[in-house]
Amino acid sequence: MLDADGARPLYLQLYDGLREMILSGALPGGMRIPSSRVLSESLGVSRFTVVTALDQLVAEGYLNSARGSGTYVETVPWRQQGKSSTSGRSDGAVPDRFEKLLSRRGKALIWRNSLTLNDGSQLLHMATPDHRLFPVDIWSRLTKEVYAQGDFRIVNYREILRPSLLEEQIARHIAVSRGIRCEPEEVVTTLGAHHAVTLLAELLLDPGDTVSFEEPGMAAIRSIFQSAGCRIEPMHVDAFGPDPHTVASRDVKIAFVTAAKQQPMTIAMPMKRKLEMLHWAADRGTLIIEDDLGSEFRYLGGPIPPLKALDQAGQVIYIGAFSMTLLQSLRVGYMIMPRALADRCRRLIQVRYRALPQFTEQIVGRLIEDGHYVRHLHRMRRIYARRQNRLMHILRSDFADIFETPEFASGFYNLCYFKDQSVDEDAVLIRCRNSNLGVEQLSYYFADRTSPRKALLVGFAASTEDEIELGMTLLRRCVAPT
């Protein structure tokens, strides 16, 4: 059935029809196709249309044309019959036959379809910055300047033996902001913190190696180590942060910790515990990976130095990122590590990823170099502090019967423990998701998905004070439905 007024050209319509008949078996292999003259007359189209369609089918191997003997259908396997893998499915579930194809690594990485989105659209989101505070005008100007320079070095693959502008600026910035003294050659830029951990797992770990991981801790990072086939040894978190003395095994190759602001408990590790951690690692020959997530946002007192600032023996690999301070979608992060290891990590990046987005790195480097980044951080801290004050006021005045009074936390969220520990935490989270709230349950961060105390992580950074008011009104309905 050809439609002369259709959007698709007639020769393509004829090609589609004949191809479908061959694949379905309606035109069997060996069958002779009528001549182009006969087909053009019977279909009411020009011979050019017919010849163009037949030539394409011959070129793709559906037909075989021999001069003087005609055109014949090639014997090809019929199209497989059955439902498409996506037909009738809108829930994102994997059909059983594809579930069987998933590797152990794949299953470990996709274990949970989180109810908390990462697109910043939810009120009270506990893990995103406010993208509306991003310095668009400054970024646009720097982008134009970087592109106008036309530096060929940032349009080609990365020269791994020489530090980039961003790596040089990170080394200078981190010395002032976090008390970490390092050379630019010890800085390795990445596509964010998760990419950094993935690189380290590929570079340093073999299946069966033991990794000590915070309990509770960041579930997505834990899954990276699990997918690498590592044995996970819990390092339990107490009132002073992760306690290395709770790790039974001595054969720990890597320990992953969040010292300046433990995720999710928001605990700042005191000096005594930091020194205990370093001595513990030295005694076992363990390498520590320290993720400094969200440490830039401390609202009471001065900044808490990271574990890396005390590291004199090169035991700590420090991970930072610009996801929480600029935009998550920029995917720019970094690691600080001993130079010999940094060189090997750059070579791994060269093999696995060929190049990182050097234009973006150049712009972020300029943002730091020109002082815009520090001013942007100061502005965000002031705004986020006001928002947390508003959230704390509402929690104390309107939720005293629901939550224990939370502490004034750093980062993007407050940890709110339920007074009634018999509450159905899963049901609460589903109601929150249906109300477009980006809160998270504490149990998500435990390896067995159960927490000794039920709590919600309630965010404030990504919501304005008016949005916090609205979000908390909705949250009240979710945690205390009538």
N, C-alpha and C positions, 0 to 999 in steps of 0.2 A: 504494500500500500504506500504509494509515493504521493507526497503532498507538495505541489508546485509552489504553494504559498508558505511553506514551512520555513523556519529559521535556518534549518540545515540544508546545505546544497543537495540537489537531487542525486549526484553521483555518490555522496556519502550516505544518503538514505538507502540507495541500492546496495552499496557495499555492506552497510549494517545488516540489511535483510538477508543477503546471501550468506554472509559470515555466520549469522545466527542459525540459519538452516543447516549449514555444514556442521557446526558445533553440536547442534541438537540431534543430528542424524537424519533430518528430513531429506537432505541431499546426501545419499550414501557415497562412499569412496568408489571411484571408478566411473561414476555417472558422467555422461557427456553433457556439457552445458550448450544450450542452443547458441547459434551464431549471434554476433553482435547485431546483425541486421534484423534477425528474427526478434531478438529481445527488444530492440528499440521500437519496432513496429507494434509488438504486443503490449508494451508498457507505455507507449505514447511519448517517448523521450528521444532525444537525439542520440545518434550512434556515438558521438563524442562522450556523452554521459555514461553510456554503457561500457565503452572501451576503457575509460578512466577508472571505473569501479572494478572491472575485471583485471586490469593491469595491477591495481593495488593488491587484489586478492592473490594474484600470481606471485607478486613480490614477497608477500607474507607467507607463502607456502600453502595456502588453502586450495589453490587451483594449480594445475599443471598444463601449460600450453605448448603444443608441439606443432611446428609449422606444417601445414598440409593435412593434419589429422584431427584438428579441433582442440577444444579446451575441456579438461576433465577434472572432476573433484578428486583431490588427494585423499588418501585414506589416513584420517587423523583420529585420535581418540575422541570419543564424544565428551561433551562437557559433563563434569561430575554433577550428579543430581543430588539434591538435598538442600537444606536451609543454609542460608548464608550465616557466617559466624556472628553477624550483627543483627540478623533479621529478628524482629519482634523483641529485641532486648534494649531497654533504655536505662537499666539500673547499673550498667558498668560491670556486671558480674562476668566471670570468665566461664565459658562452657566447660563441662567436665573434661572433654577431650583435650582442651587447651590447658586446663589445670594440670593435667598429667605431664604436659611438656615443660612446665615451669621448672627451672633449676632450684636447688636448695637455696642458692644465693638469691635468686629472684623472689622466692617466697619470703625469705628473711627481710627483704627490703620493702615489700608491699604488704606487711602484716596487718596494717590498720588503715582504714579509710576514715580519716579524722573528720569529726563533725565541726571542727573549727577551721574555717577557711583562712587562706593566706593572702587574700586579695585586698584586705583593708576595708572591706565594705561593711563589716559588722561593728556594732557598738560595743564598747568596753573590751575591744580586742586586746588580748594579753601579750601579744608577741609582734606587734608591728609599730613602726613609728608613724607619725602623722605626715603623710606625703605632701600635704598642703603647705607645710612649712619649708619645703625644699626651695633653695634659692634659684629659682628658674631664670631670672634675669642675668645673674652672674654666670650661671652654667651656660646659658645661651651665648653670652659674650665670649667666654673662654673657648667654647666649641668653635665659634667662627674664627677666633685667633689661631687655634691649633690647626684647623683645616687650611687657613690661609698661609700658614708657614710652609706647607707642602713638603714636610720632612719625609724623605723616602724611607727612612729607617723605621717609621711607625706604620708604614703601609705594607712592609714586607714581614716575613717571619722574624720572630724575636732573636736578637743576638744574645745568647744565653750567658756569654762570658763577661758581659758588662752590665752593671746595674742600670735599671731604667730611672727616669726622673722620679717616678712614684716611689721606687724603692729607696732612693736617696732621701726623699722628703719624709718617708715613713721613719727612717732611722733617726732623723733630726726631731721629728714630732714626738716619737715614742720616748725619747730621752727626757723631754720636758714633761709630757703628760702622764707617763706611767713609770718613770724612773728606770727605764731599761736602756742601758748603753750598749750599742751594737754598731757594727759597720754596715754600709749598704749591701755589701756582698753577703751578709748573713740574713738578708730579707728576701723572701721569695713571694711574689704576688700570685694569687690564686683566684679562682672563680667563686670566692666565698668560703665560709668556714667548713661547710659540708664537703666541698671539693678538696679542701686542705686535708681533712681527715681521710678522705678516700685515697688521696695521693700517698699519705703516710702508711695507710694499710697496705697499699700495693707495694710500696718501697721496703717496708720493714717487717711485715708479718707473713708467716706461713700458716697454712691450716694446722690447727692443733696448738698454736702458741697461746699463752695465757695473757689476757688483758684484764687488768683491774679497772672496774668501772663503778662510778658513784651509784649508790642506791639510797634514795631515788636519783635518777639522772635523766639526761636528754635521750628520749627513746629513739629518735631518728638517728642520732649518732651511735647509740648502742647497736642498732640494726646494721650499721656499716661493718662493725667488727664481727657481728654474728654472721653476716653474709660472707666474710672472708674466712669462715670456718674456725674462728678463734674460740677458745674456752673463756667464758666471762666469769671472773671472780669478783663478787660484790665488795665494794668499799663503802661501808655503811656511814650515813651522814648523821651526826649528832648536833648538839647546840653550837659546836665550833667548826662545823663543816665536815667534809669527808675525813674519816679517821683511818689512817693507814694501818693501825694496829688491829683492825677488824679483818684484814686480809690474811687468810690462813696460809695460802701458798707462798713459798719463797721463790718459785720459778715464774715470776711475773716479768714479761718482756716490756710491756707498756702499761702505764697507768694514766687514765683520762680523768682530769679534775677541772672544776670551775671554782677557783679560789677567791677571787675578789667579790663575786656575787654568785653563790651556788644556785644552780638551776635544778629544781624549781623552788628551793627553800629560802632563797634570797639572803643566805648567811654569808657574811664577810669573814673569811678565815683569819683568826688572830695570828700574831707573829709567832707565838710558841708553836702552834699547830703547823705553820709553814715550815719552821725549822725541823720539826719532827718529820714532816713529809719529805724534805730533802735528805735528811739522814737515813730515813727508811729506804728511799730510792737508791742512795749510794751503797747501802749495805747489801742490796740485792742486785745491783747493776741494772736497775730499772730505769727506763726512759719515761719522763713525764710529759704528757701532752696537756697543756693548759689552755682552755678556751676562755677568753676574757669577755665573753658575751655581755653586752649591756653595762659594762663597768664605767662607761663614760658618764652615766646618768646617776649620780649620787647627789642627794638633795640636802642632806644634813652632814656638816663637817666636810673635811677635805677628802680627796680621792684616796682609795685604799690601794697601796702598791700591790702588784701581782706577785705571784710566786717567782716569776722569771726575774724580777728585780733583785732577788736575793741569790740567784743562781750564779755560782762562781765556777762550777765544774762542767758546764755545758750539758746538764742533765735534763733541762726543761726546753721543750719546743713550745713556743708561744704562738697562739692563733688569735688573730684579730680580723675584723671585717668592717666595711662601711655600710653594711645592710641596715643597721639600726640608726646610723647617724645621717645617712643621705637617703638613698632609695634601695629597697630590697632588690628591685629588678636590675640594678647596675651590675650585680654579681662581681664585686671587687672585694677581695680579701687579701690576707697576707699571713705568712709565717715568719718567725724569727728563730733561727737554729744555728748550730755550729757551721762554719763555712764549708767544711768538707762535706757535710750532709746536705747543705744548701746546694752545692754544685751538683750532687747526684740527683737531687730533687728537680732541679732545672732540666737536667738531661731526661728525666722521666717525663716531664711536661712536654719536652720537645718531641719525644717519641709518641706519646699518647694523644696529645692535643695539638701538636704543631705550633700553635700560637695562642696567646691570650689576647683579649681586645685592647690593643695598644693605644688606639685613639682614646678610649675611655680612660685608660690608665694615665695618659698624658694630661687629660683634662683634670682628673682628680689630683694629680701631682701639682698642677698649676693652682688648683683650689687651695691646697695646703701651703704652697710656696708663697702665694700672695696674701696669706693671712685670712682669707675668707672662711676657711674651714673652722678655725678656732672661734671666730666671731659667730658662726652658725651654731656651733656647739653651745656657746654661752646663752644664745637666744633660746635654743631648745630647752636647756636646763631650766631657765626661768619659767617658760610656759608650762613645761611638764610638772614642775613643782607646784604651780598654782592649781593645776588639774588634780594632782594627787591630794592637795589640801581639800579640794571640793569633794573628792571621793571619800576621804577619811571622815569629813563632817557628816556626810550622808550615812555612812556605815555606822557611825556612833549614835546618830540621832534616830535613824529610821530602821536600822537592822540589828539593834541591840538584842532583840529576842531571837534572831536567826543565827548571827555569827558572833564568835568571840571577837573582841576588839583587836584588830590587826595592828602590827607594828608599822611604823613609817618606813617603807622599804625603798631601796634603790631600784633602778631599772624601769620597767614598763607596767608592772602589775603589783597588786597586794594579794597576799595569801590569806584567805578567809576560811577559818575552820568553822564547821557547823557545830552549834551547841547540841543539837539533836543528832547523835551519831547513828541513829537508825534510819535516817533519811535515805531515800532511793536516789543515789547520786546519778545513776545512768538516766533515770527518768527526768531528773532536773536538767541534765545536759541536753537531752532531746528537746525539752520545752524551750530551753535557751536558744538552741539552734533554730527552732521554728519561729522564735521571736527576733531573729537576726542579731543575737548576742554572741560575741567572740570569746566568751569565757572558756576555761578548760578545767577539767577535774584533776585533782592531785594524783589519783590512782594511775593516770595515763603514764606517769614517769617511773612507776615501779615495774620491775622486770616481770612480775607475775600479775600485773594490772590490778593489784589490790593494795590499798593503803591502810596502815594501822589507824589513821584518823582521816575522816572524810573532809574534804575542803575544796574550794573553788579558787582558781586564779582569776582575779577580776582586774582587767586592764583599765588604764586611764590615759596613757600617752597619746593614743591615736584618736581620742574623742575630745571635742571641745567641752567646756563646762556645761553648756546647754545640752549637748549630746550625752554627757555623763548623767545629768538629771533625768533625761528620757530613758536612758539605758537602765538606770537603777530602778525607775518605776516599773519597767518591764521585768527586770530581774526579780523584784519583789513578787510579782505574779507567778514567776517560774518556781521560786523556792518555797512559796507559801500559797499554793493555788487554793481557791475557795471552792 
